[in-house]
Structure formats: structure tokens, C-alpha cells
Amino acid sequence: MDYGHELVFGTFLTPTVDAPDRVIALAQLTEQVGLDLVTFQDHPYQPRLMDAWTLLSVVAAHTERVKVSTNVANLPLRHPVVLARSVATLDLITGGRVELGLGAGGFLDAVAANGGPRLTTGQSIAALEEAIAIMREVWTPGGGGIRLAGKHYTVSGAKRGPVPAHDVSIWLGAYKPRMLALTGRLADGWLPSSGYAGPDELSAMNKIIDEAAVEAGRDPAAVRRLYNVSGVFSGGGGFLQGPEELWIDQLTELTLGEGMSTYILASDNPDDIRRFAEVATGVREAVAVARSGARSGAVVARSVAPAGFGVVPTPPPAVRRSAVQVLDESARPTGPAHDPSRTYTPYQLQSGQHLIDVHDHLRAELDQVRDLVEQVAAGTLGVGAARSHINTMTMRQNNWTLGTYCESYCRLVTTHHSLEDASLFPHLRRADPDLAPVVDRLQEEHKIIHDVLEGVDKALVALVDGSGDINGLRAAVDLLDDTLLSHLSYEERELVEPLARLGVL
């Protein structure tokens, strides 16, 4: 089952204490190659490993975009009130780049040896449930002091805050039925490792999570499915034992079949991290095509195609939303005329259709961005004090939720364009010099669209800090709508036939 989550890719780095500079460099490499997330294990009783929260703070200071998280935090040695405030503080400093991987504490003897509580497995799970409630209360403004009396944690009038910059997700490392059920009831994500839960075990575990979520009145899709993975880019074709193409196929299958949507590579090899970034791009595109084809009722009007050509480009929008126009469409060059007598095999047509399918995913995502803007607009009319962390969000959190979504969408568009600029376009120029003016124009438009995307980001920041309003954000999204849809239509009109005729790299 595909839960439809946005795909996220990251690294699971070893925080070895004898090479701190290298660990930080690998985190920076994670960002440089375009991955989304850097994570570290948290074993406070292990002196050969750096302290997780100190390291996360330093990594966050040495990066600009990637999110950071524990994988997973050792709860018994980190009191939930203190842990919640550590998370919120770092999230505020980084502008919303922190998530919380959390565990019940698997090495109970080591916890006890270092002054932590000596708990049974069952007690540690009960303590985890109490801790989640406490942390979310710390992050929830208003309502007076926190008073929760549990068997393992008692909080008597603790002050709330600070409130994180965004709605921090709690991802639980879980394998056994009771922990899986707790994940379904309370968590924002499930974070197993392939070494402890192989691909063939995920379906049964997902079922426990889903059933517990439904019983608790939750949508199972509210629980993101993450996966720590390891493998080699060679070998005989086992799970993640082979070239990038095998990784792409297997992770795409896990996304569409098991609902996994965040893949975290456990490797300290920089070459592996670079190759995993290529895998991430391939999986994103493959899943985008599959999801685009699976959308029910997604009938899109197509323009007239050249005679004998079986792939039809998408026409530009008939109505403009924005009074601003940043593209001079009259100045767009055209490529060589199509040969009406030429025929194409189904295999040749696949490349052009793939381009359209990826573009259709971008169009669908743009619709969702617009819908999200309207949800925020509606929320501004009625959202008052913060309510339950499960059912409602504060206006600030609503705005940051929108910002996170738009940021990921903008990154998807930019990544797609960067791939074209780096590989596809040079190939088309070489294969048919008459296409050079079209390719040059498309690259110019990519730069313009980047500026328009920056305008959306600025409008989001203004909405959050109070210097702008929802109408400013609407105007920025209107301009993005006109500009991007016009560009995608032009690109399809000019490239679907050359892609069939010339092929791709």
C-alpha cells in the first residue's frame, strides 16, 4: 500500500568520537549531494560515540538545508521534559530542521549501569508512552502548567515551552507488536532498520500499525514509514546488493507496495552517499510516474500531436491567474519541423511519455500547494489558542507546515530542472544542433522559474513573521502557476518528438 507520503532520503552516520571532523564532513556531503536528512544513533552510555545532541547542534550549524534527527534517542537517559526542550531549542535555532527519532531504550542493562532506571521491556514501553504525552505538552503553548502523573514520569506544574519552529515529528524505532501498536496510536512515524526488519517482514508490521491507528481513530497514513537501509553497489541481486538501477527498482517497489517513504542510508563511505543521491533521484522519478498513472480521473486535455506520433504534449493553461508575466512567450524559438512520414516504436515513445508523466506529477503537486494555501487562509479566520496537538495546529504551525510542503515541492522542481540542464540538454544539442536555440531558451526559463520559486519562499517567510499576508502568498503562487505550467507545456511541445527520435543518454 502506498500512503502517498513525500519521499525523503538521508544518511545514518556513525558518530565515532575519534573522527569528529570526518563525521561533520559526511553530514555536509549529505546536504551537498541533495539528500534531505542526517541522523545519528544515541547511546549516552557508550564513550566511543559522541553525544548525539551536541553533535546534531554542530551539524546543524555547519549545514543550511538538511534536517537532523536522532536515530533513535535513548529515552531512559534523557528526561522527557529536558529532551523536549532540547529538541525545541535546536528547532528554533535552525528554523524548523529537527525531527525526533525516539526509542524505549533497547540496552536496559547499560542504561541501569549509567544511573538510569532499571526497567523491564514492558515498563520501558509504558514509560515511552508517558514521555510522548509529556513532550507534546511541553511543545503546546497555553493551558497553564503541565500536570501528568504516571508510573514512570510525574510532572507537577512544569512550565510549557519553548514551542518548536515547526510541528516536530516523533518517529519510533519499533519491532515487536506492543511497540508497533504504540506507533500506530501515537507516533508520527515508524523507523525500523533493514537489518532487524527485512523487506519481507514489513507488510505484517505495517498491518499492526495500521490496525492500531484505526482503532485509535487515526488515519494510518498519518504515520510516515521510514527505513534505515544498508547495502553495496555490487553483488548478486539481493536486497540492495547491486548497481544503482537495482536499488531504484527495489526502493520504488517498497514505496508503492509497502508504503515506505523515507530511506536512510547507513554508511560512512562518501562514494556510497554520492551514489545514494543518484538512487534518490531515480526513485523519486519512478514513484512520480507510478503515482501519476494511478490517479483516478486524471484526464488532461492534450494538444494536437504530429501525424503518426503517439505521445501528445499538454497544452498551456487557457486562463492566466497572475497579472505579472515574467516569460516572453512570443520570443520562444521552435525546433526542426517533424517529419510526417516518420514512424516510432513504442520503445522510442517512452522517453517523451516519461517527460509528460513527470510533468503531470509536478502539475498535481502544484494543485496541492494551491489547496494548502487555501486551507491556511481558512485557518486564519478561526484558529485561536492552540488545541489538541493531534486534532489542530496553531496558526504558526499551520504556516510552517505550508512552508515545509512548498519547500519540498520547490526542491522537486529544481532537482528536475538541474538534471535536464546537466545531462539531457547537452545530449540533445550534440545530437541535433537545430535544437540548440530551444535548449538554450529552456535553460533560461529554468533560471526564471528558480526566481519565481524564491518569490514563493519569501512570501511564506513574510506570512510567518507577520510582514506579509495570505494575499501576498496567493499572488506568488499565482505567478508560479502561470510560469511553470507555460514552461512545462513549451518543453513538451518541443522535446517529446526529439526524445523519441534521438533517444536519451
Buried (B, 14 or more C-beta within 10 A) or exposed (E): BBBEBBBBBBBBBBBEEEBBEBBBBBBBBBBBBBBBBBBBBBBBBBEEBBBBBEBBBBBBEEBEBBBBBBBBBBBBBBBBBEBBBBBBBBBBEBBBBBBBBBBBBBBBEBBBEBEBBEBEEEBBBBBBBBBBBBBBBBBBEEEEEBEBEBEBBEBEEBEBEBBBBBBBBBBBBBBEEBBBBBBBBBBBBBBBBBEEBEBEBBEEBBBBBBBBBEEEEBEBBBBBBBBBBBBEBEEEEEBBBBEBEBBBBBBBBBBBEBBBBBBBBBBBEBEBBBBBBBBBBBBBBBBBBBBBEEEEEEEEEEEEBBEEBBBBBBBBBEEBBBEBEBBEEEEBBEBBEBEEEEEBEEEBBBBBBBBBBBBBBBBBBBEEBBEBBEEBBEBEEEBEEBBEBEEBBBBBBBBBBBBBBBBBBBBBBBBBBBBBBEEBBEBBBEBBEEBBBBBEBBEEBBEEBBEBBEBBBBBBBBBBEEEBEBEBBBBBBBBBBBBBBBBBBBBBBBBBBBBBBBEBE
